[in-house]
Amino acid sequence: MDVKESMRRILEAESRAIQNIPISDSYEAAVEAIVEHVHRRGGKLVTAGMGKAGQIAMNIATTFSSTGTPAVNLHPSEAQHGDLGVLQPNDVVLLISNSGKTREIIELVDLLHGLYADIPTIVITGAPDSPLAKAADIALFTGNASEVCPLGLTPTTSTTVMTVIGDVLVVNTMERIHFSASDYAKRHHGGYLGVAARAKEA
């Protein structure tokens, strides 16, 4: 198989995976939890994941922050060595694990509830019956599509759908809080995006 044919196969597989993300009422609940805790109670969104999922979690946090919803990323291992202290009572936590069995994330759930018993957790996972999904207040499922990696192991398709789910949460939260180009410009002073946002204000 040449590269162009492989590319077509990969694009088709990842496109199908995105189309097959289960649409559920849990998204409404997740957006409402974020708006309630961050924008009404003055807390923040805390994201966490390990490995590739952790990189997706960090990207989701920075995208939320740039669009008017304060967010930070918490490394699960560092949380066990004091970084858990970033959590505050009115925060909401978004946890990402494709398997729903990632040890550090499961341990983080216990740690954060040990600090604040009522802190709500939103989970993105490919495994509805996993320990993490069962422990979550709100679970968002990826559809658990097969990875396009030829070994079926490397996070590829799974990280694509996780990113898209993050985008769904970000965009719907922006709409809920009526985030404007003016608001965007205040958070982007440099670069092309800052210039474009200020142009929209004019």
CORJOMO-V107721 format. One record per pair of residues at least 6 apart in sequence whose ideal C-beta (glycine too) atoms are under 8 Angstrom apart, sorted by the first residue. I is the first residue (numbers start at 1). J is the second residue. Records with the same first field share a line. If there is no record, write none. Layout:
# CORJOMO-V107721
I=J / J
This chain:
# CORJOMO-V107721
1=9
9=148
10=148
13=145 / 146 / 148 / 157
14=148 / 156 / 157 / 160
16=145
17=142 / 143 / 145 / 157 / 160 / 161
18=160 / 161 / 164
20=143 / 145
21=141 / 142 / 143 / 161 / 164 / 165
22=141 / 143
24=140 / 141
26=138 / 139 / 140
27=140 / 168 / 169 / 172
29=138
30=122 / 138 / 140 / 169
31=169 / 172 / 173 / 176
33=92 / 120 / 122 / 137 / 138
34=45 / 69 / 92 / 122 / 169 / 173
35=173 / 176 / 177
36=92
37=43 / 45 / 90 / 91 / 92 / 120
38=44 / 45 / 69 / 70 / 71 / 92
39=69 / 177
41=90
42=90
43=88 / 89 / 90 / 91 / 92
44=70 / 71 / 72 / 88 / 91 / 92
45=61 / 64 / 69 / 70 / 71 / 72 / 91 / 92 / 93 / 94
46=61 / 71 / 72 / 73 / 74 / 86 / 87 / 91 / 92 / 93 / 94
47=57 / 58 / 60 / 61 / 71 / 72 / 73 / 74 / 93 / 94 / 95 / 96
48=54 / 57 / 73 / 74 / 75 / 76 / 79 / 93 / 94 / 95 / 96 / 105 / 108
49=55 / 56 / 57 / 76 / 95 / 96 / 97 / 102 / 105
50=76 / 77 / 97 / 102 / 104 / 105
51=155
52=155 / 158 / 159
53=96 / 97 / 98 / 102 / 155 / 158 / 159 / 162
54=73 / 75 / 76 / 96
55=159
56=96 / 159 / 162 / 163 / 166
57=73 / 94 / 95 / 96
58=73
59=163 / 166
60=71 / 94 / 96 / 163 / 166 / 169 / 170
61=71 / 72 / 73
62=71 / 73
63=166 / 167 / 170
64=70 / 71 / 169 / 170 / 173
65=71 / 72 / 187
66=184 / 187 / 188
67=170 / 173 / 174 / 179 / 184 / 187
68=174 / 177 / 179 / 183 / 184 / 187
69=170 / 173 / 177
72=86
74=83 / 84 / 86 / 87 / 108
75=83
76=102 / 104 / 105 / 107 / 108
77=104
79=108 / 111 / 112
80=104 / 107 / 111
84=111 / 112 / 115
87=93 / 112 / 115 / 116 / 119
88=116
89=116 / 118 / 119
91=116 / 119
92=119 / 120 / 121 / 122
93=112 / 119 / 120 / 121 / 122
94=121 / 122 / 123 / 124 / 169
95=105 / 108 / 109 / 121 / 122 / 123 / 124 / 132 / 136
96=105 / 123 / 124 / 125 / 162
97=105 / 123 / 124 / 125 / 130 / 132
98=125 / 126 / 127 / 142 / 144 / 155 / 158 / 162
99=125 / 126 / 127 / 130
100=123 / 125 / 126 / 127 / 129 / 130 / 131 / 132 / 133
101=127 / 130 / 131 / 132
102=132
105=132
106=131 / 132 / 135
109=121 / 132 / 135
112=119 / 121
113=119
120=137 / 138
121=135 / 136 / 137 / 138
122=136 / 137 / 138 / 139 / 140
123=132 / 133 / 135 / 136 / 138 / 139 / 140
124=140 / 142 / 162 / 165 / 166
125=132 / 133 / 139 / 140 / 141 / 142
126=141 / 142 / 143 / 144 / 145 / 158
127=133 / 144
128=139 / 141
133=139 / 141
140=165
142=158 / 161 / 162 / 165
143=161
144=158
145=157 / 158 / 161
146=152 / 157
147=153 / 154 / 155 / 156 / 157 / 158
148=156 / 157
149=155 / 156
173=179
181=197 / 200 / 201
182=197 / 201
184=193 / 197 / 200
185=194 / 197 / 198 / 200 / 201
188=194 / 197
